[in-house]
Amino acid sequence: MKAAAVEAARVQFAQYGMNNVPEEYLENYAGEMMKKRESLDGLVDRAVDVKLTAALKTAITLKEKEVSLDEFNKLAEEK
């Protein structure tokens, strides 16, 4: 959870052009985020997404295939 909060803090600061924020500030801000229920719910979702994505990447192999626009549209209609 803390890692997700620190990453969320880093992203928030970066949105305002602050890319070199010291870790100490990120951790303090993340701690404040974790005290708020609405922030905590989002952080839980983000942490689950990160772990799920990592697990899926190890379990699934994607095969790339070039298709025409018509073929793509036909595949999209089937789903």
Backbone torsions as a table, in degrees:
resi	resn	phi	psi	omega
1	MET	NA	-42.3	-177.3
2	LYS	-64.4	-39.7	179.2
3	ALA	-62.5	-40.5	178.0
4	ALA	-65.1	-39.1	179.6
5	ALA	-67.2	-42.1	179.0
6	VAL	-64.2	-41.8	179.1
7	GLU	-64.8	-40.9	177.6
8	ALA	-62.9	-39.8	177.4
9	ALA	-63.7	-43.9	179.3
10	ARG	-59.3	-42.9	179.3
11	VAL	-64.9	-42.4	179.9
12	GLN	-62.3	-45.1	178.3
13	PHE	-63.7	-38.9	-179.4
14	ALA	-63.8	-31.4	178.4
15	GLN	-61.5	-25.4	179.5
16	TYR	-101.8	16.1	176.8
17	GLY	79.4	11.9	-179.5
18	MET	-100.3	87.9	-173.2
19	ASN	-93.4	-16.8	-176.3
20	ASN	-114.6	47.2	-179.8
21	VAL	-75.8	130.9	179.2
22	PRO	-59.4	146.8	-179.4
23	GLU	-54.7	-36.9	-179.3
24	GLU	-58.4	-43.9	179.7
25	TYR	-68.1	-40.7	178.9
26	LEU	-61.1	-44.2	-179.2
27	GLU	-66.4	-39.0	177.1
28	ASN	-64.1	-44.6	179.5
29	TYR	-64.9	-41.2	178.1
30	ALA	-61.8	-40.2	177.3
31	GLY	-60.4	-40.9	177.7
32	GLU	-66.4	-38.8	178.4
33	MET	-61.8	-38.5	-176.6
34	MET	-72.5	-13.0	177.8
35	LYS	-81.2	-19.1	-177.0
36	LYS	-96.8	128.6	-176.1
37	ARG	-59.2	-43.7	-177.7
38	GLU	-65.6	-36.1	176.6
39	SER	-70.8	-39.0	-177.9
40	LEU	-62.8	-40.7	177.9
41	ASP	-60.6	-44.3	178.6
42	GLY	-65.4	-37.4	179.0
43	LEU	-67.0	-38.5	176.7
44	VAL	-62.0	-46.4	178.4
45	ASP	-59.0	-43.9	-179.2
46	ARG	-64.7	-42.5	179.8
47	ALA	-63.9	-41.7	178.0
48	VAL	-63.8	-43.4	178.8
49	ASP	-59.1	-44.0	-179.0
50	VAL	-63.3	-46.7	-179.2
51	LYS	-67.0	-41.1	179.4
52	LEU	-64.8	-43.3	178.4
53	THR	-61.6	-43.8	178.8
54	ALA	-61.8	-42.2	179.5
55	ALA	-66.0	-41.7	179.7
56	LEU	-65.7	-37.7	179.6
57	LYS	-63.0	-31.4	178.7
58	THR	-82.2	-23.9	-175.4
59	ALA	-95.0	-19.1	-172.8
60	ILE	-120.1	138.2	174.2
61	THR	-113.0	124.4	179.0
62	LEU	-91.8	141.5	174.9
63	LYS	-115.1	120.8	179.5
64	GLU	-81.3	142.9	-178.8
65	LYS	-145.6	127.3	177.5
66	GLU	-83.4	133.3	178.5
67	VAL	-135.7	156.9	176.1
68	SER	-77.9	169.1	179.1
69	LEU	-61.3	-41.3	179.2
70	ASP	-63.4	-42.0	178.1
71	GLU	-63.2	-41.4	179.2
72	PHE	-62.6	-45.8	180.0
73	ASN	-61.2	-39.4	178.6
74	LYS	-65.0	-42.2	178.6
75	LEU	-63.8	-39.2	-179.1
76	ALA	-66.9	-34.1	179.6
77	GLU	-69.9	-30.3	-177.8
78	GLU	-70.3	-24.8	-175.1
79	LYS	-85.2	NA	NA
